[in-house]
Amino acid sequence: MTKSRGVLIVLIIAAALWALTISAWQAGAVGDTLGPSGVAEVTDETNSQASPVATACVAIIAVTGLLAAMLGKIGRFVVLGLAAVAAVGYGITALTAAGAPGATSWPIIAAVASGIGVIGIIWVATASATWTNSNRYARTAEAADGEFDSAAAWDALSRGEDIPGEPDAKVDDDGPEADDEPDSK
């Protein structure tokens, strides 16, 4: 697995969990409509929204997925471990919401998705041990069979190296030549 695919998998897991978070986990109570007409009523519809803890867990998973691309081997294990812990927290939050009165079927689906997410994050964490840093500038200007590679030559020039096979420019160490006739003005 490449680094970009691993990060993409973690971000897809976060996006899927976020999509489940924005669904209604609990059915809200219908407000009383017997009040006077034309008067605004204050309603408390917090029951129709998912927990802010679940949203925070999704944000942690997304951020740690992006951090995994920037860190070394040990750093990837640490941040992807935190992503797995956040996914477990998301699942616990979903199970808590499923046990509340008026719960819909979305928290159960979210808990199952959280379990799948934990497995996916652990898989990415173990596969991240084989990720290597970029070796873009480590190439030489010669191909494996000894042929000249123009793309590698440009990279070598960018690094300030001479192109293999090209003679070095000869610099005259004698200095500037003296004029036989000085400038007369």
C-alpha positions in Angstrom: 0.0 0.0 0.0 1.3 3.4 -0.9 1.3 6.4 1.4 -1.4 8.2 -0.6 -3.7 5.2 -0.6 -3.3 4.8 3.1 -4.2 8.4 3.8 -7.1 8.2 1.4 -8.5 5.1 3.2 -8.3 6.9 6.6 -10.0 10.0 5.1 -12.7 7.8 3.5 -13.4 6.2 6.9 -13.7 9.7 8.4 -16.0 10.9 5.7 -18.2 7.8 6.1 -18.5 8.2 9.8 -19.2 11.9 9.4 -22.0 11.1 6.9 -23.5 8.9 9.6 -23.0 11.6 12.2 -25.1 14.1 10.4 -28.1 11.7 10.2 -30.7 11.9 13.0 -29.8 9.4 15.7 -32.8 10.2 17.8 -36.3 11.2 16.9 -37.1 14.6 18.3 -40.3 15.3 20.2 -42.9 17.3 18.4 -43.4 20.7 19.9 -46.7 21.8 21.5 -48.8 23.6 18.9 -51.6 24.7 21.2 -50.0 28.1 22.1 -51.2 31.5 20.8 -50.7 32.0 17.1 -48.0 34.4 16.0 -45.8 33.9 19.1 -42.5 32.2 18.6 -41.9 29.2 20.7 -38.6 28.1 22.1 -38.0 24.5 21.3 -35.3 22.2 22.4 -34.4 19.9 19.4 -31.1 18.6 20.7 -32.5 15.1 20.6 -32.6 15.1 16.8 -28.9 15.7 16.4 -26.0 13.4 17.0 -23.5 13.9 19.8 -20.9 16.5 19.4 -18.5 13.9 20.7 -19.0 11.8 17.6 -18.3 14.8 15.4 -15.1 15.5 17.3 -14.0 11.9 16.9 -14.5 12.1 13.2 -12.4 15.3 13.1 -9.6 13.6 15.1 -9.7 10.7 12.6 -9.4 13.0 9.6 -6.6 15.1 11.1 -4.6 12.1 12.2 -5.0 10.6 8.7 -3.4 13.7 7.2 -0.7 13.8 9.9 0.3 10.2 9.0 1.5 11.3 5.6 3.9 13.8 7.2 5.4 11.8 10.0 8.0 9.1 10.2 7.4 5.5 11.1 6.9 5.9 14.9 4.9 9.0 14.4 2.5 7.2 12.0 1.9 4.5 14.6 1.2 7.0 17.3 -1.2 9.2 15.3 -3.0 6.2 13.6 -3.3 4.7 17.1 -5.0 7.9 18.2 -7.3 7.6 15.2 -8.2 4.1 16.2 -8.9 5.3 19.8 -11.1 8.0 18.3 -13.0 5.5 16.2 -13.6 3.4 19.3 -14.9 6.5 21.1 -17.2 7.1 18.1 -18.5 3.6 18.5 -19.1 4.0 22.2 -20.9 7.3 21.6 -23.1 5.6 19.0 -23.9 2.7 21.3 -24.8 5.1 24.0 -27.1 7.0 21.6 -28.7 3.7 20.6 -29.7 2.9 24.2 -31.4 6.3 24.7 -35.1 6.7 24.3 -36.3 7.6 20.9 -33.2 6.2 19.1 -33.4 5.5 15.5 -31.5 2.7 13.7 -28.6 5.1 12.7 -26.6 4.7 15.9 -26.5 1.0 15.4 -25.3 1.5 11.8 -22.7 4.0 13.1 -21.4 1.6 15.7 -20.9 -1.1 13.1 -19.2 1.4 10.8 -17.0 2.4 13.7 -15.9 -1.2 14.1 -15.1 -1.5 10.4 -13.3 1.9 10.7 -11.1 0.6 13.6 -10.1 -2.4 11.5 -9.3 -0.3 8.5 -7.2 2.2 10.5 -5.3 -0.7 12.1 -4.7 -2.1 8.7 -3.4 1.2 7.4 -1.2 1.5 10.5 0.5 -1.9 10.0 0.9 -1.2 6.2 2.5 2.1 6.9 5.6 0.4 8.1 6.6 -0.2 4.5 6.1 3.5 3.4 9.2 5.1 2.2 10.2 8.7 2.0 10.4 10.3 -1.4 13.5 9.5 -3.3 12.8 11.9 -6.1 16.2 13.6 -5.9 18.2 10.5 -5.3 18.2 9.4 -9.0 21.3 9.6 -11.2 21.1 10.8 -14.8 21.8 7.4 -16.1 19.1 4.8 -16.5 19.6 1.3 -15.1 21.0 0.0 -18.5 23.5 2.8 -18.7 21.4 4.9 -21.2 21.0 8.6 -20.8 17.8 9.7 -19.0 16.7 13.2 -19.9 14.3 13.6 -16.9 17.0 12.4 -14.5 19.5 14.8 -16.2 17.1 17.7 -15.4 16.9 16.6 -11.8 20.6 16.4 -11.6 20.9 19.9 -13.0 18.4 21.1 -10.4 20.6 19.7 -7.7 23.6 21.5 -9.2 25.4 18.4 -10.4 27.1 18.1 -13.8 25.4 16.0 -16.4 27.2 12.7 -16.8 28.9 12.2 -20.1 29.2 15.9 -20.7 32.7 17.4 -20.6 33.2 19.9 -17.8 33.5 23.5 -19.0 37.1 24.5 -19.1 37.9 27.6 -17.2 40.9 29.6 -18.2 43.0 30.2 -15.1 45.3 32.8 -16.8 42.9 35.6 -16.0 41.9 38.3 -18.4 44.2 38.9 -21.3 46.0 42.2 -21.2 45.3 44.6 -24.0 48.2 45.5 -26.1 46.8 48.9 -26.6 45.3 50.7 -23.7 42.0 52.5 -24.3 42.6 56.1 -25.3 40.0 58.6 -24.7 
